């Protein structure tokens, strides 16, 4: 940081005729007529530990719980944050430090600013947190619904916006939401358990979707094949169409309900079990024929439940379905054939669990006024991320003993191996400092490394006027795409012929939001009356002058409610803008607020 700074006072006698500091400026001009070439010398001062302590004491003196918490933050971190304005405390500090300085002197104060709760991070800090539940995963369908995860087959960006729309009522434009969910790379690699079905017996199935099934030859054959595969050929009759465990018969398309046959035929369940020495206790301990019949009926239900498990292996993925199964039973010559319809649902208590190793992740979305869009260039650390870094994985957070800056640069290098110079990323992580807090921090890829900016060094200039120290209200910024587009949109209604076909550039002032510059080539001004008859040098000068007019338009829109003075200090704006005249360049322009929302160029545009 330089030890000497300067404050522009060019054209003071003209522009600042009403400036209460005019006499002081004149005196300083006389004191420094040549050495500063028209500038006022300004001192630098960096806040010390005792200064942060002074601010903390002043906060504590306010007596509120919130201010006490802010005081603890300021003193322990030796930094300010968005809730602590230096201008509330600096005037009294400067009075005590520089009693000898008179009106017109300026001090640039350097201090530490905690960035995570600044305006750039307001969306993250005010985000609504929404954790997906079973009903939400069900909207993903298939195995994702069963496993209750998102995956490459049902991605967060494709599933979550509709979920947020259904669950967050009346969001304001610009509202952030942190959606948290379990994630696996691919559900196709996770085997699902076979669903287990049960007969509906007093279960509440209101609202269930119905599936109607009539068992025919193919359906009974499923059980014949199953019994033969699991229990062996001894359970199958000589025709290969009847099995004696459930009693399914694919040829006659029914269940065989015969228990024994008094005529001596072996073609019944008891005789077949005895003749083939089959290990089945269906009749063991039965008291009488009535109990035998009940056990056989139960075996029919067991068979249908097993058929459903085989025929509908993905049934777990379809929630709240009742299967109405119609089937026939042959009871022999005495009982004849009877048709039944019984209802089955998934038996969740009997269905096996999945040993699923999922990762608990989070993604930020922003409401754009119509729908939820994923926030770009943001990374929310997941449970797996913390685990991959070692010590932070114990509690899935960083702490004073495991600080973020000791782990995140390396982690980001591995996660983004193809990062390019200047790439920026907001990393959101958990930090424990007595309680767990969520911190958004901007990381920038510079010189081959990721560098965080949680606490940065900033400065503010204070000017003494009318015996008081006041924050210099000068607005300083470099134009972005949005700024150029503001000018384009302002030109559009009155000069539509001067816009390009994309609506991103205009030729009156030369603003171009796509290329983020002013086009000051005279060839782009052809057809405009103001350029007719001018020499090349005159046209070039006019094109640059028009940039200044465009900036007056920009400031009038962007700072439409700005007052001309703040605490008796005139308000200026210092703007850096990019240009193109066949080559890339820059212009510096200084403007003054001359009325509420009205701005005039007082210097430039000039090459800085």
Secondary structure by P-SEA (a helix, b strand, c coil): cccbbbbbbcccccccccccaaaaaaaaaaacccccccbbbbbbbbbcaaaaaaaaaaaaacccaaaaaaaaaaaaaccccccccccccaaaaaaaccccccccbbbbbbbbbbccccccccccccbbbbbbcaaaaaaaccccccccccccccccccccaaaaaaccccccccbbbbbbbbbcccccccccccbbbbcccccccccbbbbbbbbcaaaaaaaaaaaaacccccccccccccccccccccccccccccccccccccccaaaaaaaaccccccccccccaaaaaaaaaaaaaaaaaaaaaaaccccccccbbbbbccbbbbccccccbbbbbbbbccccccbbbbbcccccbbbbbbbccccccccccbbbbcaaaaaaaccccccccccccccccccaaaaaaaaccccccbbbbbbbbbbbccbbbbbbbbbbbcccbbbbccbbbbbbbbbbcccccccccbbbbbbcaaaaaaaaaaaccccccccccccccccccccccccccccccccccccccccccccaaaaaaaaaaaaaaaaaaaaaacccccccccccbbbbbbbbbbbbccccbbbbbbbbbccccbbbbccccccc
